[in-house]
Each structure stands twice: as structure tokens, then as C-alpha cells.
Amino acid sequence: IFPKKEIMLLEGDQVDYQINLSLNSNSKLFLVFYVGHCYYCGHVLKVLKEKILENFEDEDEISFGVINLDNQNNVWSGLRFNITKIPYIILIEKNKMYYYQNSFDEISVMKFITGEKEIEDALDIPPPPNFFVKLNAVMNELTEKIENIFEKFGLKREFAGKIVYIFVIIGFFIFIYIESKIILLCRNLCFKKKKDEEKKEIIDDKKEDNKEKLKKE
């Protein structure tokens, strides 16, 4: 008898971990991305908990996870899957991703999970966003906020992007400068420690020599 399956509330890196776990174990992973103010999302979660979950007792067969995109820790998950529609429901199976678009009822969802999939419906699982993708997303968001501020004061919106890039470049050079100072400080500390150890060894050697001389006398 397998333990009753539970729906995992995933956050941050847990999403990537569960996806990798599913790929490595060749098991299915059913994910629902939602937001709190979405009425239909509430319906989806209720059906998932009360109707779908009870059909799967073998915990090795499939896992269920829900991701709240209102949570700031899940921003990069939304970016990874390029989510523009809520709820966003996917099934990961055999190293592929399938997007669920039908009405969320027990019969349709069960057919989607357990049925054979069409090859043309299979999508590649997007990799986690790297540093440059994240940086670009942050810059775009910052640019949009500055553009809105400019608009309030009657200034041209196109200047906002240039200002953001200038600040990013300045910030980059400041970061490089601080990093070089930290590296230099670490090197000096290591060098000082090594020098102190060498001095200690010299002092200890002298002490040993003095002891030897005293013994001979």
C-alpha cells in the first residue's frame, strides 16, 4: 500500500529540482502555475485535489506540483516557461513537455495524463534562465518603470532605456572595481598569513638551535 499522494507547493529552486528529478527517474510531473486572484485557478486546484489526486496512489508513477506566481521566488519559473496565460498547466513525460488547454474536469485531465500523446504536441523543456536572460529581464522591468515615471513628468519614454543602460554599465564597472579590491585584500591577507608562518618557523628554528647549544655547553 503506497502512502496517499500529496500536492507539492513548489517555490524557487524546488521547481527546477522536481523537473530534474522527474527527468532522471523517467516519471511524470504535472505542474499548475497559478495566481491568487484567478478564480478559475481556484477551480483547477480544487479539482486536482479532490478528483485527480485519488486516482494515483503509486507515488513513483507521477508527482503533482503547484507554483504560485504571486510569490517573488517563482518569478524565474514564470520567465523560464514564458508564461503569459494563467492557469498554465503542463505535464512533463519522457523528457518532453505537454501543454494542457482543455477545460479542467476529471475525465479530460485523466485522459491527458494517462493517454497517448501526439508527437506534434511534444515541446522541449526550456532550460532555467541563465545570468544574461535574468539580467535582460531585470533591465526590461526597470526600463518599463522608468518609462512610466518619465511619462508622468511629460518626458520622452525613449530616454529611459538609455538611462538604464548607462546605470548598468556604471554598476558593472563599480562591481569590477569592488571585486578587484576584495581579491587584492584576500591576497594580502593570505600573503601576510604566510609571512607570519615563515617568521614563526624562523623563530622556532632559532629556539631549537639555542636549546642545542645549551645542551652542548
Disulfide bonds with the S-S distance in Angstrom:
none
